[in-house]
Amino acid sequence: MSSFVALHLPSSHPLSHLLPKTHLQRRNLPKFATTPLRMSISWNSHAVESKCSLSGIAPLEAVLFDIDGTLCDSDPLHYLAFRELLQEVGFNGGVPITEEFYIETISGNHNEYICGTLFPDWDLQKSLKFMDDKEAMFRRLASKQLKPVNGLHKLCKWIEGHGLKRAAVTNAPRPNAELMISILGLSDFFEILVIGGECDRAKPFPDPYLKALESLKTSPNHTFIFEDSASGIKAGVEAGMPVVGLLTRNPEQLLMDAGATFLIKDFDDSKLWTALEELERKGAGTTVTA
C-alpha cells in the first residue's frame, strides 16, 4: 500500500507560498531524465555590493570547498529526484514541489533535517528510507550528467601550485560526496573529506568546518571557503572564516544575507582572480617550483 503525505500549511505559514495549489494539474515526470532540468532561479545584479578582497587572511594556508552546487552544478539533479519521489509518496497531494520550495526548504541542509521538515509525522526510519531512495536516484543521474563548475580545474591547479592545504566539507552523504569527487577527477586533490552527518552537528553549524581545520592543522585566520548555499555560508562564517559565495543557483541576496564576503558567478569570475592576485602580492602560500 503506497504512502500518502499531504502537506497543508496555513496561509500565515512562512513557506505556504512556496507550495503550488493542490488543484493545479499534476505533471508527469519521466522515470529517468536524460538531460538535467534547467532551474530558472536568478539573482539581482543590483543587490548589495561587497568588497571583493581576501587580503585579511594573508598569508593563505588552506582552502575549503563545499561540494554540491560549488564544485558542480548538482542542484537540478537533486531537485529532479526530490520532485519525482515526493510525488510518488503523495507529498502535497501529489503536486510537484516548486524550485523556490526546494531552495528555501531543502537545498544545503542535511538529510535528517530535511526528513523532519518534509515528513514531521513519519517515523525516522521511514523518512530516512525515503532519503536513501532519493540519494540512489541522484547517484544514477549524477553518474551520467555531473559536470564541474566553470574554472574549477584552473583554480585547483592554482591551489596545488601554491602548496595550499585543501578539504571538501559537505552535508552530502559519504557515497554521494565520494562519487561526485571521483567524477570530477578530484580524488587525489582533496586531502580531507568531512561529512556533516558524521560530525556532532552538520551545517549550518560550524562543526564540519572546524573539523576540517583541525584535520588540516591550520587556522581560520589563514583559510577561506567556497560555498553556494545560505546554510553553508552561515557555517563557514560561524567557524570564523571568510566565505566566497557561488551564484550557481541560489539568489544573490540570500547568500549576502548569510554573510558571504563576496559573490562570484563561477571560478572563472574576474573578481575571484583579482582577489587571488592580491593574496599573491601579500605572499599567499608557498609557491611550488618545478
C-alpha positions as a Markdown table, in Angstrom:
| # | Residue | x | y | z |
|---|---|---|---|---|
| 1 | Met | 0.0 | 0.0 | 0.0 |
| 2 | Ser | 1.5 | 3.3 | -1.1 |
| 3 | Ser | 2.2 | 6.1 | 1.5 |
| 4 | Phe | 0.4 | 9.4 | 1.3 |
| 5 | Val | 1.6 | 12.6 | 2.9 |
| 6 | Ala | -0.3 | 15.8 | 2.2 |
| 7 | Leu | 1.4 | 19.0 | 3.5 |
| 8 | His | -1.3 | 21.5 | 4.4 |
| 9 | Leu | 0.2 | 24.8 | 5.5 |
| 10 | Pro | -1.9 | 27.7 | 6.9 |
| 11 | Ser | -1.9 | 30.8 | 4.8 |
| 12 | Ser | 0.1 | 32.6 | 7.5 |
| 13 | His | 3.0 | 30.0 | 7.4 |
| 14 | Pro | 6.2 | 31.5 | 6.0 |
| 15 | Leu | 6.6 | 28.6 | 3.5 |
| 16 | Ser | 3.0 | 28.4 | 2.4 |
| 17 | His | 3.6 | 30.5 | -0.8 |
| 18 | Leu | 6.2 | 28.0 | -1.9 |
| 19 | Leu | 3.9 | 25.1 | -2.5 |
| 20 | Pro | 1.7 | 25.1 | -5.5 |
| 21 | Lys | -2.1 | 24.8 | -5.1 |
| 22 | Thr | -3.3 | 21.3 | -4.9 |
| 23 | His | -6.0 | 21.9 | -7.5 |
| 24 | Leu | -3.4 | 22.5 | -10.2 |
| 25 | Gln | -3.0 | 19.9 | -12.9 |
| 26 | Arg | -0.5 | 17.2 | -11.9 |
| 27 | Arg | 2.6 | 17.0 | -14.2 |
| 28 | Asn | 4.0 | 13.6 | -15.1 |
| 29 | Leu | 7.8 | 13.1 | -15.0 |
| 30 | Pro | 9.9 | 10.6 | -16.9 |
| 31 | Lys | 11.3 | 7.8 | -14.7 |
| 32 | Phe | 14.8 | 8.9 | -15.6 |
| 33 | Ala | 15.8 | 12.1 | -17.3 |
| 34 | Thr | 18.5 | 12.1 | -19.9 |
| 35 | Thr | 19.2 | 15.8 | -19.5 |
| 36 | Pro | 19.2 | 17.9 | -16.3 |
| 37 | Leu | 16.4 | 20.3 | -15.6 |
| 38 | Arg | 17.2 | 24.0 | -16.2 |
| 39 | Met | 16.3 | 25.7 | -13.0 |
| 40 | Ser | 15.3 | 29.2 | -13.5 |
| 41 | Ile | 16.4 | 30.9 | -10.3 |
| 42 | Ser | 18.1 | 34.2 | -11.0 |
| 43 | Trp | 19.8 | 36.8 | -8.9 |
| 44 | Asn | 19.6 | 40.5 | -8.8 |
| 45 | Ser | 22.6 | 42.2 | -10.3 |
| 46 | His | 21.9 | 45.4 | -8.3 |
| 47 | Ala | 22.0 | 43.6 | -4.9 |
| 48 | Val | 24.3 | 44.6 | -2.0 |
| 49 | Glu | 27.8 | 45.2 | -3.2 |
| 50 | Ser | 30.7 | 43.8 | -1.2 |
| 51 | Lys | 34.5 | 44.4 | -1.3 |
| 52 | Cys | 36.0 | 41.6 | -3.4 |
| 53 | Ser | 39.0 | 41.0 | -1.2 |
| 54 | Leu | 40.5 | 38.2 | 0.9 |
| 55 | Ser | 43.5 | 40.2 | 2.0 |
| 56 | Gly | 42.7 | 39.8 | 5.7 |
| 57 | Ile | 43.7 | 36.2 | 5.6 |
| 58 | Ala | 47.2 | 36.6 | 4.2 |
| 59 | Pro | 49.3 | 34.5 | 4.3 |
| 60 | Leu | 46.9 | 31.9 | 2.9 |
| 61 | Glu | 47.4 | 28.4 | 4.1 |
| 62 | Ala | 44.3 | 26.4 | 3.1 |
| 63 | Val | 41.1 | 26.5 | 1.0 |
| 64 | Leu | 37.9 | 24.6 | 1.9 |
| 65 | Phe | 35.2 | 23.7 | -0.6 |
| 66 | Asp | 31.6 | 22.6 | -0.3 |
| 67 | Ile | 30.7 | 20.1 | -3.0 |
| 68 | Asp | 27.0 | 20.3 | -4.2 |
| 69 | Gly | 26.5 | 23.5 | -6.1 |
| 70 | Thr | 30.1 | 24.5 | -5.5 |
| 71 | Leu | 32.3 | 22.0 | -7.3 |
| 72 | Cys | 29.5 | 21.0 | -9.6 |
| 73 | Asp | 26.0 | 22.2 | -10.6 |
| 74 | Ser | 24.2 | 19.3 | -9.0 |
| 75 | Asp | 21.1 | 21.0 | -7.7 |
| 76 | Pro | 19.0 | 20.3 | -10.8 |
| 77 | Leu | 19.6 | 16.6 | -10.3 |
| 78 | His | 18.7 | 16.8 | -6.6 |
| 79 | Tyr | 15.6 | 18.8 | -7.5 |
| 80 | Leu | 14.5 | 16.3 | -10.1 |
| 81 | Ala | 15.0 | 13.3 | -7.7 |
| 82 | Phe | 13.1 | 15.1 | -4.9 |
| 83 | Arg | 10.3 | 16.2 | -7.2 |
| 84 | Glu | 9.7 | 12.8 | -8.6 |
| 85 | Leu | 9.9 | 10.8 | -5.4 |
| 86 | Leu | 7.8 | 13.3 | -3.4 |
| 87 | Gln | 5.1 | 12.9 | -6.0 |
| 88 | Glu | 5.2 | 9.2 | -5.6 |
| 89 | Val | 4.6 | 9.3 | -1.9 |
| 90 | Gly | 1.8 | 11.9 | -2.3 |
| 91 | Phe | 3.6 | 14.9 | -0.7 |
| 92 | Asn | 1.4 | 18.0 | -1.0 |
| 93 | Gly | -1.4 | 15.9 | -2.6 |
| 94 | Gly | 1.0 | 14.8 | -5.4 |
| 95 | Val | 1.5 | 18.3 | -6.7 |
| 96 | Pro | 5.2 | 18.8 | -7.7 |
| 97 | Ile | 7.3 | 21.0 | -5.5 |
| 98 | Thr | 8.5 | 24.3 | -6.9 |
| 99 | Glu | 12.1 | 25.4 | -7.4 |
| 100 | Glu | 11.6 | 28.0 | -4.7 |
| 101 | Phe | 10.4 | 25.5 | -2.2 |
| 102 | Tyr | 13.4 | 23.3 | -2.9 |
| 103 | Ile | 15.8 | 26.2 | -2.4 |
| 104 | Glu | 14.3 | 27.5 | 0.8 |
| 105 | Thr | 13.5 | 24.2 | 2.4 |
| 106 | Ile | 15.9 | 21.5 | 1.1 |
| 107 | Ser | 19.0 | 22.9 | -0.6 |
| 108 | Gly | 22.1 | 22.9 | 1.6 |
| 109 | Asn | 20.5 | 21.1 | 4.5 |
| 110 | His | 21.4 | 17.6 | 5.9 |
| 111 | Asn | 19.1 | 14.7 | 5.4 |
| 112 | Glu | 17.8 | 14.3 | 9.0 |
| 113 | Tyr | 16.8 | 18.0 | 9.0 |
| 114 | Ile | 15.1 | 17.5 | 5.6 |
| 115 | Cys | 13.2 | 14.5 | 6.9 |
| 116 | Gly | 11.9 | 16.4 | 9.9 |
| 117 | Thr | 10.8 | 19.2 | 7.7 |
| 118 | Leu | 9.1 | 17.2 | 4.9 |
| 119 | Phe | 7.8 | 14.3 | 7.0 |
| 120 | Pro | 7.1 | 15.5 | 10.5 |
| 121 | Asp | 4.5 | 12.7 | 11.0 |
| 122 | Trp | 6.7 | 9.9 | 9.8 |
| 123 | Asp | 9.0 | 7.8 | 12.0 |
| 124 | Leu | 12.7 | 8.5 | 11.4 |
| 125 | Gln | 13.5 | 5.1 | 9.8 |
| 126 | Lys | 10.7 | 5.5 | 7.2 |
| 127 | Ser | 11.8 | 9.0 | 6.3 |
| 128 | Leu | 15.5 | 8.0 | 6.1 |
| 129 | Lys | 14.5 | 5.2 | 3.8 |
| 130 | Phe | 12.9 | 7.8 | 1.5 |
| 131 | Met | 16.1 | 9.8 | 1.6 |
| 132 | Asp | 18.2 | 6.7 | 0.7 |
| 133 | Asp | 16.0 | 6.1 | -2.3 |
| 134 | Lys | 16.3 | 9.7 | -3.3 |
| 135 | Glu | 20.1 | 9.6 | -2.9 |
| 136 | Ala | 20.3 | 6.4 | -5.0 |
| 137 | Met | 18.3 | 8.2 | -7.8 |
| 138 | Phe | 20.6 | 11.2 | -7.6 |
| 139 | Arg | 23.7 | 9.0 | -8.0 |
| 140 | Arg | 22.3 | 7.3 | -11.1 |
| 141 | Leu | 21.6 | 10.8 | -12.6 |
| 142 | Ala | 25.0 | 12.2 | -11.5 |
| 143 | Ser | 27.0 | 9.3 | -13.0 |
| 144 | Lys | 25.8 | 10.4 | -16.4 |
| 145 | Gln | 25.3 | 14.2 | -16.1 |
| 146 | Leu | 27.5 | 15.7 | -13.5 |
| 147 | Lys | 29.8 | 18.5 | -14.8 |
| 148 | Pro | 32.3 | 20.8 | -13.0 |
| 149 | Val | 31.6 | 24.4 | -12.4 |
| 150 | Asn | 33.4 | 26.5 | -15.0 |
| 151 | Gly | 37.0 | 27.2 | -14.0 |
| 152 | Leu | 37.2 | 24.6 | -11.3 |
| 153 | His | 40.3 | 22.8 | -12.6 |
| 154 | Lys | 42.1 | 26.0 | -13.3 |
| 155 | Leu | 41.5 | 27.0 | -9.6 |
| 156 | Cys | 42.6 | 23.6 | -8.4 |
| 157 | Lys | 45.9 | 23.9 | -10.4 |
| 158 | Trp | 46.5 | 27.3 | -8.8 |
| 159 | Ile | 45.9 | 25.9 | -5.3 |
| 160 | Glu | 48.2 | 23.0 | -5.9 |
| 161 | Gly | 50.8 | 25.3 | -7.4 |
| 162 | His | 50.8 | 27.4 | -4.2 |
| 163 | Gly | 51.2 | 24.4 | -2.0 |
| 164 | Leu | 47.9 | 25.1 | -0.1 |
| 165 | Lys | 46.1 | 22.6 | 2.0 |
| 166 | Arg | 42.6 | 21.7 | 0.9 |
| 167 | Ala | 39.5 | 19.9 | 2.1 |
| 168 | Ala | 36.0 | 19.1 | 0.9 |
| 169 | Val | 33.3 | 19.8 | 3.5 |
| 170 | Thr | 29.7 | 18.8 | 2.8 |
| 171 | Asn | 26.3 | 17.8 | 4.2 |
| 172 | Ala | 26.0 | 15.2 | 1.4 |
| 173 | Pro | 26.1 | 11.5 | 2.4 |
| 174 | Arg | 29.5 | 10.0 | 2.0 |
| 175 | Pro | 28.6 | 7.8 | -1.0 |
| 176 | Asn | 27.3 | 10.9 | -2.9 |
| 177 | Ala | 30.4 | 13.0 | -1.9 |
| 178 | Glu | 32.9 | 10.4 | -2.9 |
| 179 | Leu | 31.1 | 9.7 | -6.2 |
| 180 | Met | 31.0 | 13.5 | -7.1 |
| 181 | Ile | 34.6 | 14.0 | -6.3 |
| 182 | Ser | 35.6 | 11.0 | -8.3 |
| 183 | Ile | 33.5 | 12.0 | -11.4 |
| 184 | Leu | 35.1 | 15.5 | -11.2 |
| 185 | Gly | 38.6 | 13.9 | -11.1 |
| 186 | Leu | 39.5 | 15.4 | -7.7 |
| 187 | Ser | 40.0 | 12.2 | -5.6 |
| 188 | Asp | 43.7 | 13.0 | -5.4 |
| 189 | Phe | 43.2 | 16.7 | -5.0 |
| 190 | Phe | 41.5 | 16.8 | -1.6 |
| 191 | Glu | 43.5 | 15.8 | 1.5 |
| 192 | Ile | 40.4 | 15.6 | 3.7 |
| 193 | Leu | 36.7 | 14.9 | 3.1 |
| 194 | Val | 34.5 | 16.0 | 6.0 |
| 195 | Ile | 30.8 | 14.8 | 6.1 |
| 196 | Gly | 28.4 | 16.9 | 8.1 |
| 197 | Gly | 26.4 | 13.9 | 9.2 |
| 198 | Glu | 29.5 | 12.4 | 10.7 |
| 199 | Cys | 30.1 | 15.4 | 12.9 |
| 200 | Asp | 28.2 | 16.3 | 16.2 |
| 201 | Arg | 26.3 | 18.8 | 14.2 |
| 202 | Ala | 26.0 | 19.4 | 10.4 |
| 203 | Lys | 25.9 | 22.7 | 8.6 |
| 204 | Pro | 24.5 | 25.4 | 9.3 |
| 205 | Phe | 26.5 | 24.7 | 12.5 |
| 206 | Pro | 30.3 | 25.3 | 12.2 |
| 207 | Asp | 31.3 | 21.8 | 13.3 |
| 208 | Pro | 32.2 | 20.4 | 9.9 |
| 209 | Tyr | 34.4 | 23.4 | 9.0 |
| 210 | Leu | 36.0 | 23.3 | 12.4 |
| 211 | Lys | 36.8 | 19.6 | 12.0 |
| 212 | Ala | 38.4 | 20.4 | 8.6 |
| 213 | Leu | 40.6 | 23.0 | 10.2 |
| 214 | Glu | 41.6 | 20.6 | 12.9 |
| 215 | Ser | 42.4 | 17.8 | 10.5 |
| 216 | Leu | 44.5 | 20.1 | 8.3 |
| 217 | Lys | 46.2 | 21.6 | 11.3 |
| 218 | Thr | 45.6 | 25.1 | 10.1 |
| 219 | Ser | 44.0 | 28.3 | 11.4 |
| 220 | Pro | 40.7 | 30.1 | 10.4 |
| 221 | Asn | 42.9 | 33.2 | 10.2 |
| 222 | His | 44.6 | 31.7 | 7.1 |
| 223 | Thr | 41.8 | 29.9 | 5.4 |
| 224 | Phe | 38.8 | 30.7 | 3.3 |
| 225 | Ile | 35.8 | 28.8 | 2.0 |
| 226 | Phe | 33.8 | 28.3 | -1.2 |
| 227 | Glu | 30.1 | 27.8 | -0.7 |
| 228 | Asp | 26.9 | 28.1 | -2.7 |
| 229 | Ser | 24.1 | 27.8 | 0.0 |
| 230 | Ala | 23.0 | 30.1 | 2.8 |
| 231 | Ser | 23.3 | 27.1 | 5.2 |
| 232 | Gly | 27.0 | 26.5 | 4.2 |
| 233 | Ile | 27.9 | 30.2 | 4.3 |
| 234 | Lys | 26.4 | 30.5 | 7.8 |
| 235 | Ala | 28.5 | 27.5 | 8.9 |
| 236 | Gly | 31.7 | 29.0 | 7.5 |
| 237 | Val | 31.2 | 32.4 | 9.0 |
| 238 | Glu | 30.4 | 30.9 | 12.4 |
| 239 | Ala | 33.6 | 28.9 | 12.1 |
| 240 | Gly | 35.5 | 32.3 | 11.8 |
| 241 | Met | 36.4 | 32.2 | 8.1 |
| 242 | Pro | 35.6 | 34.4 | 5.1 |
| 243 | Val | 33.3 | 32.7 | 2.6 |
| 244 | Val | 33.2 | 33.3 | -1.2 |
| 245 | Gly | 29.7 | 32.5 | -2.4 |
| 246 | Leu | 29.0 | 30.9 | -5.7 |
| 247 | Leu | 25.9 | 32.0 | -7.6 |
| 248 | Thr | 25.3 | 28.6 | -9.1 |
| 249 | Arg | 21.6 | 28.5 | -8.2 |
| 250 | Asn | 20.7 | 30.4 | -5.1 |
| 251 | Pro | 19.6 | 34.1 | -5.1 |
| 252 | Glu | 22.3 | 36.7 | -4.5 |
| 253 | Gln | 20.5 | 38.5 | -1.6 |
| 254 | Leu | 20.1 | 35.2 | 0.2 |
| 255 | Leu | 23.8 | 34.5 | 0.1 |
| 256 | Met | 24.8 | 38.0 | 1.1 |
| 257 | Asp | 22.4 | 38.0 | 4.0 |
| 258 | Ala | 24.0 | 34.7 | 5.2 |
| 259 | Gly | 27.4 | 36.6 | 5.4 |
| 260 | Ala | 29.3 | 35.9 | 2.2 |
| 261 | Thr | 32.4 | 38.0 | 1.8 |
| 262 | Phe | 31.7 | 38.4 | -1.9 |
| 263 | Leu | 30.0 | 36.5 | -4.7 |
| 264 | Ile | 31.2 | 35.0 | -7.9 |
| 265 | Lys | 29.4 | 33.5 | -10.9 |
| 266 | Asp | 31.9 | 30.7 | -11.2 |
| 267 | Phe | 35.6 | 30.0 | -10.8 |
| 268 | Asp | 36.5 | 32.0 | -13.9 |
| 269 | Asp | 35.0 | 35.1 | -12.4 |
| 270 | Ser | 37.5 | 38.0 | -12.6 |
| 271 | Lys | 36.5 | 39.1 | -9.1 |
| 272 | Leu | 38.0 | 35.9 | -7.7 |
| 273 | Trp | 41.2 | 36.1 | -9.6 |
| 274 | Thr | 41.7 | 39.7 | -8.7 |
| 275 | Ala | 41.4 | 38.7 | -5.0 |
| 276 | Leu | 43.8 | 35.8 | -5.5 |
| 277 | Glu | 46.3 | 38.0 | -7.2 |
| 278 | Glu | 46.1 | 40.4 | -4.3 |
| 279 | Leu | 46.9 | 37.4 | -2.0 |
| 280 | Glu | 49.9 | 36.5 | -4.1 |
| 281 | Arg | 51.2 | 40.1 | -3.8 |
| 282 | Lys | 50.9 | 39.7 | 0.0 |
| 283 | Gly | 52.8 | 36.4 | -0.1 |
| 284 | Ala | 49.9 | 33.9 | 0.0 |
| 285 | Gly | 51.0 | 30.3 | 0.5 |
| 286 | Thr | 54.3 | 28.8 | -0.6 |
| 287 | Thr | 54.7 | 28.7 | -4.3 |
| 288 | Val | 55.8 | 25.3 | -5.6 |
| 289 | Thr | 58.5 | 25.4 | -8.2 |
| 290 | Ala | 59.1 | 22.7 | -10.8 |
